[in-house]
Amino acid sequence: MSRRLPQEGGVYLQAEDECAAMHMCIGAALGGFKAMTATSGPGFILYADPYGWALGCETLWWFSIQDGSGR
């Protein structure tokens, strides 16, 4: 994705953890951009803080949990 996204007119950013990634996505949403983030699983709990902040600010965004483990 890091190679393909710029070819399609997107921007790829590497965050230091899930909390930072979610804050970047919320900031992009507040700026009127589409954004996405992903995690490998255990780091999902770090989304809780920015998730609560986004709800409190009434930020328009979409949240989806995808399970790619084949279960």
N, C-alpha and C positions, 0 to 999 in steps of 0.2 A: 504494500500500500504506500510506503514511503516514496517509492519510485513512480507509481502510477498516478497518484493523486495530483501532483503538480502538472502532469501531462493533460489532465482533464480540467485544469483551471482551479484546482483546489490548493489548500495550504496544509502541509503536514507539520505538526509540532510534537515533540517528544517531551512529556511531562515527567517530573521526578517521581510522582506517585499518583495514585488514583484520586486523592483529594485535590491535587493541583490540576489534574486533567479535567475533573468535573467543574472546578471553578473556571477553567479556560472555556469550557463549553457554555457555561452559563453566561460568561462575559460576552461570548460570541452571539448568543441568543439575544442578549440585551442590545447588542450592536446591530441586530437585524440579519445576522448570518445563520446559515445552517451549520450545525456542528455535530460531531459524534465522538464517542470514546468507547473503549473496550477494556476489559480486565480478564485475567486468567481465572478468576474465581475467588480465592481467599481475600484479595484486596477489596472486594466489593463493599465490605463494611466501612471502608474509608469514604464511600460515597455519602454516608449518612449526614455528615456535617454540611457539605454544600447543598445536598438535597433539601434539608430543612431551611437553609438560607434562601434558596430559590423559591420555595413555597411561601416563605414569609414576605418576600419581595413581590410576590404574585408575578413571577417571571413566566412567560409563555414558553414552554418547552415540552418535549415528548421524551418519555423514559420507557425503555424496553429491556427486558431481561431475556437473553437468548441462551439456551443450553446447547452447546455443540459437542457434548460428551458422547452422543450416540445412544443415550438412554431412551 
